[in-house]
Amino acid sequence: MTNELKGKVNYSVNGNIAILEVDNPPVNPLSSGVRAGLSEYIAKANNDESIEGIILTGAGRSFIAGADISEFGQKPDGPDLHTALKEIEFSKKPVLAAINGTALGGGLETALVCNYRMGTNKAIVGLPEVNLGLLPGAGGTQRLPRLIGPSQALKMMIAGTPMSAKKALQQGVIDAISENSLIDDAIAFLHEKIGLNLIEHPKVRDKNEKVLEARGDDNVLSEAKALAAKTRRGQFAPGQIIACVEAAINEDDFDVGMKKESEYFLECLVNPQREAMIHIFFGERAASKISDIPKETPLLPINSAGIVGSGTMGGGIAMNFANAGIPVLVLDQDEKNLERGMGVIEKNYQMMVDRGRMTQEQKDMVLGLITPTLSYEDLSDVDIAVEAVYENLELKQEIFKSLDAVTKDHAILASNTSGLDIDAIASSTKRPGKVVGTHFFSPANVMRLLEVVRGKDSSDETMATVMSIGKRMGKAAVVSLNAPGFIGNRMLAGYTYQANMLLLEGALPNQVDSALESFGMSMGPFRMMDLVGLDLGWRARKLANIETPLANKISDALCEQDRFGQKTSKGFYNYSEGSRAPNPAPENEAIYKEISSQNNIERREISDQEIIDRCILALVNEGARILEEGVAQRSGDMDIVYINGYGFPIWRGGPMFYANQLGLSEVINKMSAFSKLDENFWKPAPLLQKLADNSGAFGEAPAPEERAQLLSFNKANMGGV
């Protein structure tokens, strides 16, 4: 049975110009009703002798945001997209795309079948399909290279990032920018073209000069392959995009190239990476919603912010607020530290200017929003204060007492802690409802992940406001309940434990790292430990007079020889002066063997697959416990955490999605095989076992009354990870 067509197109006439307005809120996707409306009204305009030109535009703030993802894999109602676009492309009357806002994916592909393109100053264009594991499948890979040249088209499609109207005009994607009324300017532009009495108005498909110039130039494709290898490691779609553009360059018949695009698109569509990446696309939107907080919860106004601490984290957090247009005060009671911190902020912005990521004017504007201060009193009027000092509960409690005393009553007080007890911090204030954890990831001005930690008293307004700020900053914000390690670091503990045990059992750091980087992790665990510093845990254990756990015996032995990691140019690896590239450290192998022998562990050959399974399934099993305790709202939230904060490959969809794809029964089987090594560690989480027994999959957190284990933890164990 045919479903009701979704979306519509409005038709109006201004003199001899027909105006087709896509009206499918909120972002005007190319759904069934829109495609039907375009076909109907293009035909109507062509059959009306009084009409001499057609303008295609969008209602609201979007032109056409793209294809309707919800219709993927379904039999289309009404005309398919290719048919609708072909009718526009072969219109007897010239068609101008008046791009009033966002024109992404299928939206830009729609504009490319028009004869002309005009945008407002705020228009944004792009082909971001690669971010969903797809390629532009409605002619984008064939038309864009003809319009702006294969080299630029490949960069645009492999990056998948939107382009401003100004840049689009420079590149030749659009023909003009409207400075006044878009429709009035579009009508004037179209009248000018109609007045030329052209036999045929230009079609992008016929612009062959740029692709012919690239024929025989091997650099175009080789540079694109190098770019894909660097920025899209392990992903399937970029190679398919390159193959499509190769067809655009080498095929004389445009329709042959279109046929190849369709074939390569279908290969992307059925590839597992596409499902994984669309899971992340929707998962990030789901993560931004707090399931038990009403949608209509009022947000507290955030017009100013204060940061306590001017170190690496404090400076990065300040940049996030400034980038979002929020004035921010950076407080440090050590004047030299404050000067140093402000210098780092200025240097970071200058680096962005030097790399072309912002203009000098933009730098001056955002830097002007950041003000240093040595006095708590200056924070009296801020709407939110974020503490960003090192992980020490007593110190943070003292800071919160000071903030509670000087800030206005409705100000939110947030702690950038990676694992300390938010409730213990809130107890030092008279406003526990306004206290929340905001765990930014380092460097805070670069990393997208933000764990928003919900204390037992954190109010709905506080939580909703902080999630809204995260969105304003462009963060992937995920809610965690107040539990040891929150989500990410709690899962990480088992992952690094298994890496360390593999080292004790016979693997070498470079083998473990290589196996996991081949799986898709952006950095192996031993490279990561060297980067963070092996001495942090070692010093903490020594100060607390704690015996070194088995899994940390090798790293502590390295620290005894001043091998702290990159900071001393030697750790698990050796590092050349001024370089972060790891080099093998064969001198460490005697230490590995000695520690293994001292602990009665017989070293053996370990396969790459065992390395991958043990490290990744450690994440999965702990993730199942987190889900059943309700620390995370849904399994997809943990996937968002690991992709945006811990370098998990997006094309695998995150650890919990990966487990679902592997099959939870297979996860149990693999864990059972490892239980002979460590029975306690590999005991399946009750939720994982239950789902596997019932052929289920990870999804939402169980309702409180259904949980195998209500969230409970010993406050004494709340420590930084």
Order of alpha helices (4+ residues) and beta strands (2+ residues): beta-beta-beta-alpha-beta-beta-beta-alpha-beta-beta-alpha-beta-beta-alpha-alpha-beta-alpha-beta-alpha-alpha-alpha-alpha-alpha-alpha-beta-alpha-beta-alpha-alpha-beta-beta-alpha-beta-alpha-beta-beta-alpha-beta-alpha-alpha-alpha-alpha-alpha-beta-beta-alpha-alpha-alpha-alpha-alpha-alpha
